[in-house]
Amino acid sequence: MSSQFDVVVVGCGIAGLSAAVSAAEAGAKVAVLERAPIEERGGNTRWTEAFMRMKNEDEVADDFEEHFMANAGFNLDPSLVAETAQPYGDWSPIVKALSFTDPEMVVTLAREAGPTLAWLKTAGIRFSDMPTYLITQSTTRICPVGGGLALVEALAEQAEQRGVTFFYETTLEDLLLDAGAVTGIRANGKTQRGIELSGKVVLACGGFEGNAEMQSLYYGERARYIRPVARGGYYNRGEGIRAALAAGAAPCGDYSDYHAQPIDPRSGQSEPIVFVFPYGILVDSQGKRFVDEASYTVDAIYENIARLINKLPGGTAYLICDSQLDRVPNWQRTVRSDQEPVTADSLEELAGKLAIPADSLAATVEAFNAATVDGPFKPLELDGLATRDLTPPKSNWGLPLNSPPYRAWPVISANCFTFGGLRCNTNAQVLDHDGRPIPSLYAAGETMGLYYGRYTGATSVLRGAVYGRIAGQHAAQGG
Ligand SMILES: Cc1cc2nc3c(=O)[nH]c(=O)nc-3n(C[C@H](O)[C@H](O)[C@H](O)COP(=O)(O)OP(=O)(O)OC[C@H]3O[C@@H](n4cnc5c(N)ncnc54)[C@H](O)[C@@H]3O)c2cc1C
């Protein structure tokens, strides 16, 4: 089989498949490498419902760009940020290579979202605004019918029809370089090591949420409690990011954080989230509260709460609810664990079952109940039913916990995907530490670094589709 291609795409999720199809559409001879066997192809994309922060199929949500730019990085130098008001060509090399959310990247993502969805529709994808597992929301979302799996299957079929060559169970090990330019990749197959394929390279092989060593290096001790939120994440082990950094790529995206989700550690389901915490209290292993469980709508706060949970002793919190949870319509929709909650008729019994100190839990609940006030409980909107004189407060849905049976879930912080990746420009070309494109090297999806602070929810699949498509086009057109 030939090892000469115009474009070699690494990864078979939304970013890689978008790149492969768009490159093939532009007439390129394309190869796709995928570490997983065919029946598990698609990494994280395979497991997501793929919500997209859109108002409709044409327009991104009203808060799209604002949310990104409010989370562009920490303590950014205002003199460098000011340069971004100038045309891109006038930016200094240190700004082009800066580790922050580049506004040009966000504007391009927002502008190309609608056209990219229209392009996905030509592959047979349909979109809808189906209800999400978020009972309360701060923004608008739509999703492809059939979720990420439908995206993977439809795009893979398009790629196959256009003659793209797939190498399954084949893992990128390194980039091939000649005088600083990328000329191809080296990979290990199931039976053959050291396979070399030549061509321009699009790295779309995810982040490093499946790599315990890299997470320990970047996150420190707290990494020991983290696991991928779904099976697909275990395939993403960071080889693409590592190889590009070694070839001189600049980093981008927050290497010290990840998109965190609160999940039930007892469950082996995909994404066994526990999003019902605004209607109870969260305590640590000593039975103490540590956070306002309901400071805002659940979509806006779950990530921060999951990160706080990760920093608790043992990396575990316990959500305590009582029978008043049944006043929340469809609360079951927001818990995707296949494990039943721990139940008990008294707090003492519950504490025993959770192995947390009973006297401490009783004192916490007593203080919490004493701080609740009478008022209308409106579970599907921010009702302002807040505690009084309590630290930390609970700002909404503050019903007392006094109606057994009690229900509890253990909760840990899962790594949905990593933030640290590669600095790219709006052509998806990977940049070096002087802001210059590394010849013939592209990145898309999680491999492309973009996020800092709070994840702009429901934008990672879009990022993969938009920049994967751009990378494929640009690479095929000889850019
Ligand atoms: C359960 C779940 C729910 C989510 N919900 C949403 C949501 O609603 N909206 C949203 O926008 N985002 C969501 N996300 C995040 C989003 O799905 C991912 O960030 C996005 O799909 C990543 O796409 P990707 O193409 O960059 O990476 P992936 O889809 O992970 O694909 C990477 C591919 O590269 C392959 N690979 C990895 N390393 C190598 C290697 N060395 N050699 C060869 N191949 C390799 C992997 O096998 C995989 O096929 C969710 C994620 C999960 C897991």
The ligand as a Tripos MOL2 file, in Angstrom:
@<TRIPOS>MOLECULE
LIG
   53    58     1     0     0
SMALL
NO_CHARGES

@<TRIPOS>ATOM
      1 C1        -19.5580   12.0610   27.3630 C.3       1 LIG1
      2 C2        -19.1050   13.3540   26.7270 C.ar      1 LIG1
      3 C3        -20.0250   14.3770   26.5560 C.ar      1 LIG1
      4 C4        -19.6080   15.5690   25.9320 C.ar      1 LIG1
      5 N1        -20.5560   16.5190   25.6690 N.ar      1 LIG1
      6 C5        -20.2430   17.5480   24.8400 C.ar      1 LIG1
      7 C6        -21.2380   18.3960   24.3140 C.ar      1 LIG1
      8 O1        -22.4350   18.2040   24.5540 O.2       1 LIG1
      9 N2        -20.8370   19.4100   23.4890 N.ar      1 LIG1
     10 C7        -19.5290   19.6230   23.1560 C.ar      1 LIG1
     11 O2        -19.2140   20.5560   22.3990 O.2       1 LIG1
     12 N3        -18.5640   18.8100   23.6380 N.ar      1 LIG1
     13 C8        -18.8900   17.7670   24.4360 C.ar      1 LIG1
     14 N4        -17.9190   16.9080   24.8700 N.ar      1 LIG1
     15 C9        -16.5390   17.1490   24.4510 C.3       1 LIG1
     16 C10       -16.3960   16.7840   22.9780 C.3       1 LIG1
     17 O3        -17.1550   15.6370   22.6940 O.3       1 LIG1
     18 C11       -14.9500   16.5210   22.6040 C.3       1 LIG1
     19 O4        -14.0830   17.4680   23.1660 O.3       1 LIG1
     20 C12       -14.8150   16.5090   21.0830 C.3       1 LIG1
     21 O5        -15.7450   15.6220   20.5070 O.3       1 LIG1
     22 C13       -13.3910   16.1300   20.7180 C.3       1 LIG1
     23 O6        -13.2920   15.9120   19.3320 O.3       1 LIG1
     24 P1        -11.8420   15.5890   18.7450 P.3       1 LIG1
     25 O7        -12.0680   15.1810   17.3410 O.co2     1 LIG1
     26 O8        -10.9140   16.6960   19.0450 O.co2     1 LIG1
     27 O9        -11.3080   14.3700   19.6250 O.3       1 LIG1
     28 P2        -11.8960   12.8860   19.7450 P.3       1 LIG1
     29 O10       -13.3130   12.8270   19.3490 O.co2     1 LIG1
     30 O11       -11.5800   12.4250   21.1240 O.co2     1 LIG1
     31 O12       -11.0830   12.0820   18.6760 O.3       1 LIG1
     32 C14        -9.6960   11.8670   18.8270 C.3       1 LIG1
     33 C15        -9.3580   10.6270   18.0460 C.3       1 LIG1
     34 O13        -7.9460   10.4750   17.9870 O.3       1 LIG1
     35 C16        -7.6270    9.1180   18.2160 C.3       1 LIG1
     36 N5         -6.2530    9.0880   18.7140 N.ar      1 LIG1
     37 C17        -5.7890    9.5370   19.9010 C.ar      1 LIG1
     38 N6         -4.4610    9.4150   19.9670 N.ar      1 LIG1
     39 C18        -4.0580    8.8720   18.7990 C.ar      1 LIG1
     40 C19        -2.8010    8.5120   18.2690 C.ar      1 LIG1
     41 N7         -1.6680    8.7060   18.9550 N.pl3     1 LIG1
     42 N8         -2.7530    7.9600   17.0290 N.ar      1 LIG1
     43 C20        -3.9020    7.7630   16.3170 C.ar      1 LIG1
     44 N9         -5.1180    8.1000   16.7790 N.ar      1 LIG1
     45 C21        -5.2000    8.6530   17.9980 C.ar      1 LIG1
     46 C22        -8.6660    8.6390   19.1790 C.3       1 LIG1
     47 O14        -8.8100    7.2430   19.1610 O.3       1 LIG1
     48 C23        -9.9070    9.3650   18.6810 C.3       1 LIG1
     49 O15       -10.5740    8.6330   17.6820 O.3       1 LIG1
     50 C24       -18.2810   15.7310   25.5210 C.ar      1 LIG1
     51 C25       -17.3730   14.7020   25.7190 C.ar      1 LIG1
     52 C26       -17.7770   13.5200   26.3060 C.ar      1 LIG1
     53 C27       -16.7790   12.4050   26.4600 C.3       1 LIG1
@<TRIPOS>BOND
     1     1     2 1
     2     2     3 ar
     3     2    52 ar
     4     3     4 ar
     5     4     5 ar
     6     4    50 ar
     7     5     6 ar
     8     6     7 ar
     9     6    13 1
    10     7     8 2
    11     7     9 ar
    12     9    10 ar
    13    10    11 2
    14    10    12 ar
    15    12    13 ar
    16    13    14 ar
    17    14    15 1
    18    14    50 ar
    19    15    16 1
    20    16    17 1
    21    16    18 1
    22    18    19 1
    23    18    20 1
    24    20    21 1
    25    20    22 1
    26    22    23 1
    27    23    24 1
    28    24    25 2
    29    24    26 1
    30    24    27 1
    31    27    28 1
    32    28    29 2
    33    28    30 1
    34    28    31 1
    35    31    32 1
    36    32    33 1
    37    33    34 1
    38    33    48 1
    39    34    35 1
    40    35    36 1
    41    35    46 1
    42    36    37 ar
    43    36    45 ar
    44    37    38 ar
    45    38    39 ar
    46    39    40 ar
    47    39    45 ar
    48    40    41 1
    49    40    42 ar
    50    42    43 ar
    51    43    44 ar
    52    44    45 ar
    53    46    47 1
    54    46    48 1
    55    48    49 1
    56    50    51 ar
    57    51    52 ar
    58    52    53 1
@<TRIPOS>SUBSTRUCTURE
     1 LIG1         1 GROUP 0 **** ****
